[in-house]
Amino acid sequence: MPICGEGYRVNCIVDGDTVWVDREKIRLEKIDAPEVHGRCAYETALAAKATRRLEELLSDKRMIIARHGSDIYGRTLARISTDAGEVGGILASEGLARRWTGHRHPWC
């Protein structure tokens, strides 16, 4: 799955915790990845790494999407798994995301 470009988004990766699948915006459940437009250079660089890693995890692989409602922004909350495992957990275990605790913690 490629990283999203400008314009219409179908089947692409927005950032380390958000993807578009068949015109549905999905937020990976129970993790928080750094923001692409971060508050410091460290956060921005880590966000790029998380996005690229998610691209690797979702490239040319069969995905299982387990949906669990939606967030306050209307994004579907879901866990996405591939043969490698549950991708949110993989990102967290590699230090590219954190387990969601109910509120944001600074990356800087």
Backbone as XML, in Angstrom:
<?xml version="1.0"?>
<chain id="A" units="angstrom">
  <residue number="1" name="MET">
    <atom name="N" x="0.864" y="-1.169" z="0.000"/>
    <atom name="CA" x="0.000" y="0.000" z="0.000"/>
    <atom name="C" x="0.911" y="1.231" z="0.000"/>
  </residue>
  <residue number="2" name="PRO">
    <atom name="N" x="0.717" y="2.149" z="-0.946"/>
    <atom name="CA" x="1.592" y="3.325" z="-1.037"/>
    <atom name="C" x="1.219" y="4.423" z="-0.038"/>
  </residue>
  <residue number="3" name="ILE">
    <atom name="N" x="2.129" y="5.345" z="0.152"/>
    <atom name="CA" x="1.860" y="6.543" z="0.954"/>
    <atom name="C" x="0.997" y="7.479" z="0.111"/>
  </residue>
  <residue number="4" name="CYS">
    <atom name="N" x="-0.002" y="8.101" z="0.732"/>
    <atom name="CA" x="-0.925" y="8.992" z="0.025"/>
    <atom name="C" x="-0.202" y="10.208" z="-0.543"/>
  </residue>
  <residue number="5" name="GLY">
    <atom name="N" x="-0.650" y="10.634" z="-1.702"/>
    <atom name="CA" x="-0.198" y="11.888" z="-2.284"/>
    <atom name="C" x="-1.300" y="12.924" z="-2.110"/>
  </residue>
  <residue number="6" name="GLU">
    <atom name="N" x="-1.218" y="13.993" z="-2.839"/>
    <atom name="CA" x="-2.256" y="15.019" z="-2.798"/>
    <atom name="C" x="-3.473" y="14.539" z="-3.582"/>
  </residue>
  <residue number="7" name="GLY">
    <atom name="N" x="-4.641" y="15.036" z="-3.204"/>
    <atom name="CA" x="-5.847" y="14.734" z="-3.965"/>
    <atom name="C" x="-6.609" y="13.537" z="-3.439"/>
  </residue>
  <residue number="8" name="TYR">
    <atom name="N" x="-7.281" y="12.862" z="-4.340"/>
    <atom name="CA" x="-8.168" y="11.745" z="-4.025"/>
    <atom name="C" x="-7.387" y="10.612" z="-3.371"/>
  </residue>
  <residue number="9" name="ARG">
    <atom name="N" x="-7.906" y="10.105" z="-2.281"/>
    <atom name="CA" x="-7.179" y="9.086" z="-1.523"/>
    <atom name="C" x="-7.966" y="7.781" z="-1.470"/>
  </residue>
  <residue number="10" name="VAL">
    <atom name="N" x="-7.391" y="6.765" z="-2.059"/>
    <atom name="CA" x="-7.965" y="5.423" z="-2.024"/>
    <atom name="C" x="-6.812" y="4.452" z="-1.824"/>
  </residue>
  <residue number="11" name="ASN">
    <atom name="N" x="-6.931" y="3.589" z="-0.836"/>
    <atom name="CA" x="-5.922" y="2.558" z="-0.584"/>
    <atom name="C" x="-4.514" y="3.134" z="-0.470"/>
  </residue>
  <residue number="12" name="CYS">
    <atom name="N" x="-4.335" y="3.971" z="0.549"/>
    <atom name="CA" x="-3.018" y="4.568" z="0.771"/>
    <atom name="C" x="-2.833" y="4.894" z="2.250"/>
  </residue>
  <residue number="13" name="ILE">
    <atom name="N" x="-1.588" y="5.175" z="2.610"/>
    <atom name="CA" x="-1.201" y="5.445" z="3.992"/>
    <atom name="C" x="-1.063" y="6.944" z="4.189"/>
  </residue>
  <residue number="14" name="VAL">
    <atom name="N" x="-1.794" y="7.480" z="5.172"/>
    <atom name="CA" x="-1.737" y="8.909" z="5.494"/>
    <atom name="C" x="-0.522" y="9.190" z="6.363"/>
  </residue>
  <residue number="15" name="ASP">
    <atom name="N" x="-0.373" y="8.410" z="7.435"/>
    <atom name="CA" x="0.730" y="8.573" z="8.380"/>
    <atom name="C" x="0.884" y="7.274" z="9.155"/>
  </residue>
  <residue number="16" name="GLY">
    <atom name="N" x="1.577" y="7.301" z="10.265"/>
    <atom name="CA" x="1.866" y="6.082" z="11.007"/>
    <atom name="C" x="0.694" y="5.418" z="11.679"/>
  </residue>
  <residue number="17" name="ASP">
    <atom name="N" x="-0.461" y="6.094" z="11.751"/>
    <atom name="CA" x="-1.620" y="5.454" z="12.373"/>
    <atom name="C" x="-2.934" y="5.663" z="11.619"/>
  </residue>
  <residue number="18" name="THR">
    <atom name="N" x="-2.865" y="6.117" z="10.372"/>
    <atom name="CA" x="-4.080" y="6.356" z="9.594"/>
    <atom name="C" x="-3.881" y="5.901" z="8.152"/>
  </residue>
  <residue number="19" name="VAL">
    <atom name="N" x="-4.880" y="5.179" z="7.631"/>
    <atom name="CA" x="-4.846" y="4.703" z="6.246"/>
    <atom name="C" x="-6.211" y="4.904" z="5.594"/>
  </residue>
  <residue number="20" name="TRP">
    <atom name="N" x="-6.221" y="4.935" z="4.284"/>
    <atom name="CA" x="-7.454" y="4.897" z="3.500"/>
    <atom name="C" x="-7.550" y="3.514" z="2.870"/>
  </residue>
  <residue number="21" name="VAL">
    <atom name="N" x="-8.692" y="2.845" z="3.041"/>
    <atom name="CA" x="-8.942" y="1.551" z="2.413"/>
    <atom name="C" x="-10.313" y="1.618" z="1.753"/>
  </residue>
  <residue number="22" name="ASP">
    <atom name="N" x="-10.336" y="1.520" z="0.434"/>
    <atom name="CA" x="-11.591" y="1.572" z="-0.323"/>
    <atom name="C" x="-12.470" y="2.748" z="0.106"/>
  </residue>
  <residue number="23" name="ARG">
    <atom name="N" x="-11.890" y="3.934" z="0.108"/>
    <atom name="CA" x="-12.574" y="5.197" z="0.432"/>
    <atom name="C" x="-13.005" y="5.318" z="1.898"/>
  </residue>
  <residue number="24" name="GLU">
    <atom name="N" x="-12.511" y="4.439" z="2.748"/>
    <atom name="CA" x="-12.808" y="4.484" z="4.181"/>
    <atom name="C" x="-11.534" y="4.903" z="4.916"/>
  </residue>
  <residue number="25" name="LYS">
    <atom name="N" x="-11.634" y="5.974" z="5.712"/>
    <atom name="CA" x="-10.482" y="6.435" z="6.485"/>
    <atom name="C" x="-10.433" y="5.655" z="7.790"/>
  </residue>
  <residue number="26" name="ILE">
    <atom name="N" x="-9.337" y="4.957" z="8.006"/>
    <atom name="CA" x="-9.193" y="4.080" z="9.166"/>
    <atom name="C" x="-8.045" y="4.558" z="10.040"/>
  </residue>
  <residue number="27" name="ARG">
    <atom name="N" x="-8.348" y="4.693" z="11.318"/>
    <atom name="CA" x="-7.352" y="5.057" z="12.339"/>
    <atom name="C" x="-7.009" y="3.793" z="13.094"/>
  </residue>
  <residue number="28" name="LEU">
    <atom name="N" x="-5.727" y="3.458" z="13.168"/>
    <atom name="CA" x="-5.322" y="2.270" z="13.907"/>
    <atom name="C" x="-5.707" y="2.436" z="15.369"/>
  </residue>
  <residue number="29" name="GLU">
    <atom name="N" x="-6.424" y="1.459" z="15.862"/>
    <atom name="CA" x="-6.967" y="1.511" z="17.215"/>
    <atom name="C" x="-5.883" y="1.261" z="18.263"/>
  </residue>
  <residue number="30" name="LYS">
    <atom name="N" x="-5.979" y="2.012" z="19.345"/>
    <atom name="CA" x="-5.161" y="1.820" z="20.548"/>
    <atom name="C" x="-3.686" y="2.137" z="20.385"/>
  </residue>
  <residue number="31" name="ILE">
    <atom name="N" x="-3.330" y="2.909" z="19.334"/>
    <atom name="CA" x="-1.962" y="3.412" z="19.250"/>
    <atom name="C" x="-1.994" y="4.894" z="18.894"/>
  </residue>
  <residue number="32" name="ASP">
    <atom name="N" x="-0.891" y="5.559" z="19.145"/>
    <atom name="CA" x="-0.706" y="6.955" z="18.756"/>
    <atom name="C" x="0.675" y="7.060" z="18.132"/>
  </residue>
  <residue number="33" name="ALA">
    <atom name="N" x="0.706" y="7.469" z="16.868"/>
    <atom name="CA" x="1.979" y="7.649" z="16.165"/>
    <atom name="C" x="2.310" y="9.134" z="16.125"/>
  </residue>
  <residue number="34" name="PRO">
    <atom name="N" x="3.571" y="9.487" z="15.980"/>
    <atom name="CA" x="3.951" y="10.899" z="15.893"/>
    <atom name="C" x="3.315" y="11.565" z="14.672"/>
  </residue>
  <residue number="35" name="GLU">
    <atom name="N" x="3.135" y="12.878" z="14.770"/>
    <atom name="CA" x="2.492" y="13.643" z="13.703"/>
    <atom name="C" x="3.485" y="14.015" z="12.609"/>
  </residue>
  <residue number="36" name="VAL">
    <atom name="N" x="3.027" y="13.941" z="11.363"/>
    <atom name="CA" x="3.865" y="14.285" z="10.209"/>
    <atom name="C" x="4.332" y="15.736" z="10.294"/>
  </residue>
  <residue number="37" name="HIS">
    <atom name="N" x="3.452" y="16.613" z="10.722"/>
    <atom name="CA" x="3.811" y="18.023" z="10.932"/>
    <atom name="C" x="4.005" y="18.207" z="12.434"/>
  </residue>
  <residue number="38" name="GLY">
    <atom name="N" x="5.071" y="17.607" z="12.944"/>
    <atom name="CA" x="5.311" y="17.562" z="14.376"/>
    <atom name="C" x="5.693" y="18.892" z="14.988"/>
  </residue>
  <residue number="39" name="ARG">
    <atom name="N" x="5.768" y="18.883" z="16.308"/>
    <atom name="CA" x="6.120" y="20.094" z="17.065"/>
    <atom name="C" x="7.622" y="20.318" z="17.141"/>
  </residue>
  <residue number="40" name="CYS">
    <atom name="N" x="8.387" y="19.315" z="16.731"/>
    <atom name="CA" x="9.848" y="19.448" z="16.714"/>
    <atom name="C" x="10.397" y="18.539" z="15.617"/>
  </residue>
  <residue number="41" name="ALA">
    <atom name="N" x="11.664" y="18.715" z="15.294"/>
    <atom name="CA" x="12.289" y="17.928" z="14.230"/>
    <atom name="C" x="12.280" y="16.435" z="14.562"/>
  </residue>
  <residue number="42" name="TYR">
    <atom name="N" x="12.454" y="16.098" z="15.828"/>
    <atom name="CA" x="12.453" y="14.692" z="16.235"/>
    <atom name="C" x="11.113" y="14.037" z="15.922"/>
  </residue>
  <residue number="43" name="GLU">
    <atom name="N" x="10.013" y="14.700" z="16.288"/>
    <atom name="CA" x="8.688" y="14.133" z="16.036"/>
    <atom name="C" x="8.441" y="13.970" z="14.539"/>
  </residue>
  <residue number="44" name="THR">
    <atom name="N" x="8.799" y="14.974" z="13.753"/>
    <atom name="CA" x="8.602" y="14.915" z="12.305"/>
    <atom name="C" x="9.406" y="13.767" z="11.692"/>
  </residue>
  <residue number="45" name="ALA">
    <atom name="N" x="10.647" y="13.597" z="12.127"/>
    <atom name="CA" x="11.491" y="12.514" z="11.610"/>
    <atom name="C" x="10.947" y="11.144" z="12.015"/>
  </residue>
  <residue number="46" name="LEU">
    <atom name="N" x="10.494" y="11.025" z="13.264"/>
    <atom name="CA" x="9.937" y="9.757" z="13.728"/>
    <atom name="C" x="8.636" y="9.439" z="12.997"/>
  </residue>
  <residue number="47" name="ALA">
    <atom name="N" x="7.842" y="10.463" z="12.702"/>
    <atom name="CA" x="6.601" y="10.269" z="11.942"/>
    <atom name="C" x="6.900" y="9.716" z="10.554"/>
  </residue>
  <residue number="48" name="ALA">
    <atom name="N" x="7.939" y="10.230" z="9.920"/>
    <atom name="CA" x="8.321" y="9.732" z="8.593"/>
    <atom name="C" x="8.732" y="8.261" z="8.673"/>
  </residue>
  <residue number="49" name="LYS">
    <atom name="N" x="9.473" y="7.894" z="9.718"/>
    <atom name="CA" x="9.881" y="6.499" z="9.897"/>
    <atom name="C" x="8.672" y="5.600" z="10.135"/>
  </residue>
  <residue number="50" name="ALA">
    <atom name="N" x="7.736" y="6.065" z="10.971"/>
    <atom name="CA" x="6.532" y="5.282" z="11.260"/>
    <atom name="C" x="5.696" y="5.084" z="9.999"/>
  </residue>
  <residue number="51" name="THR">
    <atom name="N" x="5.580" y="6.131" z="9.201"/>
    <atom name="CA" x="4.808" y="6.047" z="7.960"/>
    <atom name="C" x="5.455" y="5.058" z="6.994"/>
  </residue>
  <residue number="52" name="ARG">
    <atom name="N" x="6.762" y="5.139" z="6.840"/>
    <atom name="CA" x="7.471" y="4.210" z="5.948"/>
    <atom name="C" x="7.376" y="2.766" z="6.449"/>
  </residue>
  <residue number="53" name="ARG">
    <atom name="N" x="7.453" y="2.589" z="7.760"/>
    <atom name="CA" x="7.349" y="1.231" z="8.314"/>
    <atom name="C" x="5.955" y="0.664" z="8.088"/>
  </residue>
  <residue number="54" name="LEU">
    <atom name="N" x="4.926" y="1.500" z="8.263"/>
    <atom name="CA" x="3.567" y="1.038" z="8.006"/>
    <atom name="C" x="3.415" y="0.669" z="6.529"/>
  </residue>
  <residue number="55" name="GLU">
    <atom name="N" x="4.045" y="1.439" z="5.658"/>
    <atom name="CA" x="4.031" y="1.115" z="4.226"/>
    <atom name="C" x="4.642" y="-0.272" z="3.994"/>
  </residue>
  <residue number="56" name="GLU">
    <atom name="N" x="5.759" y="-0.556" z="4.653"/>
    <atom name="CA" x="6.392" y="-1.876" z="4.529"/>
    <atom name="C" x="5.465" y="-2.981" z="5.028"/>
  </residue>
  <residue number="57" name="LEU">
    <atom name="N" x="4.846" y="-2.742" z="6.181"/>
    <atom name="CA" x="3.984" y="-3.759" z="6.779"/>
    <atom name="C" x="2.758" y="-4.060" z="5.924"/>
  </residue>
  <residue number="58" name="LEU">
    <atom name="N" x="2.265" y="-3.060" z="5.203"/>
    <atom name="CA" x="1.041" y="-3.240" z="4.421"/>
    <atom name="C" x="1.292" y="-3.470" z="2.935"/>
  </residue>
  <residue number="59" name="SER">
    <atom name="N" x="2.541" y="-3.493" z="2.517"/>
    <atom name="CA" x="2.861" y="-3.656" z="1.093"/>
    <atom name="C" x="2.561" y="-5.067" z="0.611"/>
  </residue>
  <residue number="60" name="ASP">
    <atom name="N" x="1.736" y="-5.137" z="-0.403"/>
    <atom name="CA" x="1.456" y="-6.404" z="-1.091"/>
    <atom name="C" x="1.117" y="-7.542" z="-0.140"/>
  </residue>
  <residue number="61" name="LYS">
    <atom name="N" x="0.375" y="-7.232" z="0.885"/>
    <atom name="CA" x="0.003" y="-8.271" z="1.837"/>
    <atom name="C" x="-1.502" y="-8.274" z="2.031"/>
  </residue>
  <residue number="62" name="ARG">
    <atom name="N" x="-2.014" y="-9.444" z="2.343"/>
    <atom name="CA" x="-3.425" y="-9.574" z="2.680"/>
    <atom name="C" x="-3.625" y="-8.969" z="4.067"/>
  </residue>
  <residue number="63" name="MET">
    <atom name="N" x="-4.647" y="-8.145" z="4.186"/>
    <atom name="CA" x="-4.935" y="-7.493" z="5.462"/>
    <atom name="C" x="-6.235" y="-8.038" z="6.033"/>
  </residue>
  <residue number="64" name="ILE">
    <atom name="N" x="-6.262" y="-8.158" z="7.341"/>
    <atom name="CA" x="-7.502" y="-8.435" z="8.055"/>
    <atom name="C" x="-7.797" y="-7.188" z="8.867"/>
  </residue>
  <residue number="65" name="ILE">
    <atom name="N" x="-8.961" y="-6.591" z="8.630"/>
    <atom name="CA" x="-9.345" y="-5.353" z="9.307"/>
    <atom name="C" x="-10.466" y="-5.677" z="10.285"/>
  </residue>
  <residue number="66" name="ALA">
    <atom name="N" x="-10.215" y="-5.453" z="11.571"/>
    <atom name="CA" x="-11.214" y="-5.660" z="12.621"/>
    <atom name="C" x="-11.684" y="-4.288" z="13.089"/>
  </residue>
  <residue number="67" name="ARG">
    <atom name="N" x="-12.879" y="-3.888" z="12.648"/>
    <atom name="CA" x="-13.415" y="-2.559" z="12.942"/>
    <atom name="C" x="-14.083" y="-2.527" z="14.313"/>
  </residue>
  <residue number="68" name="HIS">
    <atom name="N" x="-13.904" y="-1.382" z="15.014"/>
    <atom name="CA" x="-14.458" y="-1.219" z="16.360"/>
    <atom name="C" x="-15.024" y="0.182" z="16.546"/>
  </residue>
  <residue number="69" name="GLY">
    <atom name="N" x="-15.979" y="0.594" z="15.723"/>
    <atom name="CA" x="-16.604" y="1.904" z="15.880"/>
    <atom name="C" x="-15.834" y="2.999" z="15.171"/>
  </residue>
  <residue number="70" name="SER">
    <atom name="N" x="-16.044" y="4.229" z="15.646"/>
    <atom name="CA" x="-15.377" y="5.378" z="15.025"/>
    <atom name="C" x="-14.941" y="6.363" z="16.098"/>
  </residue>
  <residue number="71" name="ASP">
    <atom name="N" x="-14.014" y="7.250" z="15.714"/>
    <atom name="CA" x="-13.527" y="8.260" z="16.649"/>
    <atom name="C" x="-14.316" y="9.558" z="16.482"/>
  </residue>
  <residue number="72" name="ILE">
    <atom name="N" x="-13.948" y="10.589" z="17.230"/>
    <atom name="CA" x="-14.691" y="11.852" z="17.196"/>
    <atom name="C" x="-14.555" y="12.576" z="15.868"/>
  </residue>
  <residue number="73" name="TYR">
    <atom name="N" x="-13.595" y="12.160" z="15.035"/>
    <atom name="CA" x="-13.398" y="12.774" z="13.716"/>
    <atom name="C" x="-14.079" y="11.977" z="12.605"/>
  </residue>
  <residue number="74" name="GLY">
    <atom name="N" x="-14.796" y="10.925" z="12.958"/>
    <atom name="CA" x="-15.503" y="10.118" z="11.975"/>
    <atom name="C" x="-14.669" y="9.030" z="11.320"/>
  </residue>
  <residue number="75" name="ARG">
    <atom name="N" x="-13.431" y="8.865" z="11.759"/>
    <atom name="CA" x="-12.593" y="7.802" z="11.204"/>
    <atom name="C" x="-12.983" y="6.468" z="11.836"/>
  </residue>
  <residue number="76" name="THR">
    <atom name="N" x="-12.958" y="5.426" z="11.046"/>
    <atom name="CA" x="-13.184" y="4.089" z="11.570"/>
    <atom name="C" x="-12.000" y="3.700" z="12.447"/>
  </residue>
  <residue number="77" name="LEU">
    <atom name="N" x="-12.281" y="3.194" z="13.634"/>
    <atom name="CA" x="-11.229" y="2.662" z="14.505"/>
    <atom name="C" x="-11.106" y="1.174" z="14.225"/>
  </residue>
  <residue number="78" name="ALA">
    <atom name="N" x="-9.892" y="0.711" z="13.982"/>
    <atom name="CA" x="-9.720" y="-0.694" z="13.631"/>
    <atom name="C" x="-8.319" y="-1.173" z="13.955"/>
  </residue>
  <residue number="79" name="ARG">
    <atom name="N" x="-8.230" y="-2.474" z="14.099"/>
    <atom name="CA" x="-6.936" y="-3.146" z="14.173"/>
    <atom name="C" x="-6.720" y="-3.792" z="12.816"/>
  </residue>
  <residue number="80" name="ILE">
    <atom name="N" x="-5.533" y="-3.622" z="12.279"/>
    <atom name="CA" x="-5.199" y="-4.219" z="10.992"/>
    <atom name="C" x="-4.087" y="-5.230" z="11.212"/>
  </residue>
  <residue number="81" name="SER">
    <atom name="N" x="-4.322" y="-6.433" z="10.725"/>
    <atom name="CA" x="-3.329" y="-7.497" z="10.854"/>
    <atom name="C" x="-2.929" y="-8.011" z="9.478"/>
  </residue>
  <residue number="82" name="THR">
    <atom name="N" x="-1.674" y="-8.424" z="9.377"/>
    <atom name="CA" x="-1.150" y="-9.098" z="8.188"/>
    <atom name="C" x="-0.477" y="-10.375" z="8.679"/>
  </residue>
  <residue number="83" name="ASP">
    <atom name="N" x="0.172" y="-11.082" z="7.784"/>
    <atom name="CA" x="0.912" y="-12.278" z="8.201"/>
    <atom name="C" x="1.994" y="-11.942" z="9.224"/>
  </residue>
  <residue number="84" name="ALA">
    <atom name="N" x="2.471" y="-10.689" z="9.223"/>
    <atom name="CA" x="3.507" y="-10.254" z="10.169"/>
    <atom name="C" x="2.946" y="-10.040" z="11.573"/>
  </residue>
  <residue number="85" name="GLY">
    <atom name="N" x="1.633" y="-9.854" z="11.701"/>
    <atom name="CA" x="0.992" y="-9.608" z="12.987"/>
    <atom name="C" x="0.134" y="-8.363" z="12.953"/>
  </residue>
  <residue number="86" name="GLU">
    <atom name="N" x="-0.292" y="-7.919" z="14.129"/>
    <atom name="CA" x="-1.131" y="-6.723" z="14.252"/>
    <atom name="C" x="-0.222" y="-5.504" z="14.104"/>
  </residue>
  <residue number="87" name="VAL">
    <atom name="N" x="-0.465" y="-4.690" z="13.068"/>
    <atom name="CA" x="0.503" y="-3.663" z="12.687"/>
    <atom name="C" x="0.671" y="-2.571" z="13.740"/>
  </residue>
  <residue number="88" name="GLY">
    <atom name="N" x="-0.383" y="-2.207" z="14.450"/>
    <atom name="CA" x="-0.245" y="-1.204" z="15.502"/>
    <atom name="C" x="0.684" y="-1.679" z="16.608"/>
  </residue>
  <residue number="89" name="GLY">
    <atom name="N" x="0.538" y="-2.920" z="16.999"/>
    <atom name="CA" x="1.415" y="-3.496" z="18.011"/>
    <atom name="C" x="2.859" y="-3.571" z="17.555"/>
  </residue>
  <residue number="90" name="ILE">
    <atom name="N" x="3.051" y="-3.874" z="16.277"/>
    <atom name="CA" x="4.410" y="-3.921" z="15.728"/>
    <atom name="C" x="5.040" y="-2.538" z="15.786"/>
  </residue>
  <residue number="91" name="LEU">
    <atom name="N" x="4.293" y="-1.513" z="15.349"/>
    <atom name="CA" x="4.822" y="-0.142" z="15.392"/>
    <atom name="C" x="5.181" y="0.262" z="16.819"/>
  </residue>
  <residue number="92" name="ALA">
    <atom name="N" x="4.315" y="-0.075" z="17.777"/>
    <atom name="CA" x="4.581" y="0.271" z="19.176"/>
    <atom name="C" x="5.810" y="-0.475" z="19.696"/>
  </residue>
  <residue number="93" name="SER">
    <atom name="N" x="5.933" y="-1.750" z="19.364"/>
    <atom name="CA" x="7.070" y="-2.535" z="19.856"/>
    <atom name="C" x="8.395" y="-2.046" z="19.276"/>
  </residue>
  <residue number="94" name="GLU">
    <atom name="N" x="8.335" y="-1.402" z="18.106"/>
    <atom name="CA" x="9.544" y="-0.877" z="17.473"/>
    <atom name="C" x="9.821" y="0.577" z="17.851"/>
  </residue>
  <residue number="95" name="GLY">
    <atom name="N" x="9.000" y="1.154" z="18.743"/>
    <atom name="CA" x="9.209" y="2.532" z="19.183"/>
    <atom name="C" x="8.732" y="3.583" z="18.198"/>
  </residue>
  <residue number="96" name="LEU">
    <atom name="N" x="7.943" y="3.169" z="17.200"/>
    <atom name="CA" x="7.451" y="4.097" z="16.181"/>
    <atom name="C" x="6.040" y="4.589" z="16.472"/>
  </residue>
  <residue number="97" name="ALA">
    <atom name="N" x="5.450" y="4.097" z="17.541"/>
    <atom name="CA" x="4.129" y="4.523" z="18.013"/>
    <atom name="C" x="4.062" y="4.175" z="19.495"/>
  </residue>
  <residue number="98" name="ARG">
    <atom name="N" x="3.023" y="4.685" z="20.142"/>
    <atom name="CA" x="2.793" y="4.383" z="21.560"/>
    <atom name="C" x="1.407" y="3.793" z="21.720"/>
  </residue>
  <residue number="99" name="ARG">
    <atom name="N" x="1.252" y="3.031" z="22.754"/>
    <atom name="CA" x="-0.089" y="2.570" z="23.107"/>
    <atom name="C" x="-0.913" y="3.793" z="23.498"/>
  </residue>
  <residue number="100" name="TRP">
    <atom name="N" x="-2.142" y="3.886" z="23.008"/>
    <atom name="CA" x="-3.037" y="5.008" z="23.305"/>
    <atom name="C" x="-3.537" y="4.880" z="24.728"/>
  </residue>
  <residue number="101" name="THR">
    <atom name="N" x="-3.392" y="5.942" z="25.519"/>
    <atom name="CA" x="-3.808" y="5.935" z="26.922"/>
    <atom name="C" x="-5.040" y="6.789" z="27.168"/>
  </residue>
  <residue number="102" name="GLY">
    <atom name="N" x="-5.599" y="7.352" z="26.115"/>
    <atom name="CA" x="-6.774" y="8.201" z="26.260"/>
    <atom name="C" x="-6.475" y="9.665" z="26.021"/>
  </residue>
  <residue number="103" name="HIS">
    <atom name="N" x="-5.203" y="10.024" z="26.000"/>
    <atom name="CA" x="-4.818" y="11.399" z="25.673"/>
    <atom name="C" x="-3.385" y="11.406" z="25.135"/>
  </residue>
  <residue number="104" name="ARG">
    <atom name="N" x="-3.087" y="12.460" z="24.389"/>
    <atom name="CA" x="-1.772" y="12.576" z="23.747"/>
    <atom name="C" x="-0.682" y="12.898" z="24.761"/>
  </residue>
  <residue number="105" name="HIS">
    <atom name="N" x="0.485" y="12.374" z="24.481"/>
    <atom name="CA" x="1.687" y="12.714" z="25.230"/>
    <atom name="C" x="2.676" y="13.303" z="24.232"/>
  </residue>
  <residue number="106" name="PRO">
    <atom name="N" x="3.440" y="14.306" z="24.614"/>
    <atom name="CA" x="4.365" y="14.939" z="23.660"/>
    <atom name="C" x="5.471" y="13.985" z="23.216"/>
  </residue>
  <residue number="107" name="TRP">
    <atom name="N" x="5.868" y="14.131" z="21.970"/>
    <atom name="CA" x="6.980" y="13.370" z="21.415"/>
    <atom name="C" x="8.284" y="14.149" z="21.544"/>
  </residue>
  <residue number="108" name="CYS">
    <atom name="N" x="8.185" y="15.445" z="21.773"/>
    <atom name="CA" x="9.376" y="16.309" z="21.816"/>
    <atom name="C" x="9.927" y="16.435" z="23.228"/>
  </residue>
</chain>
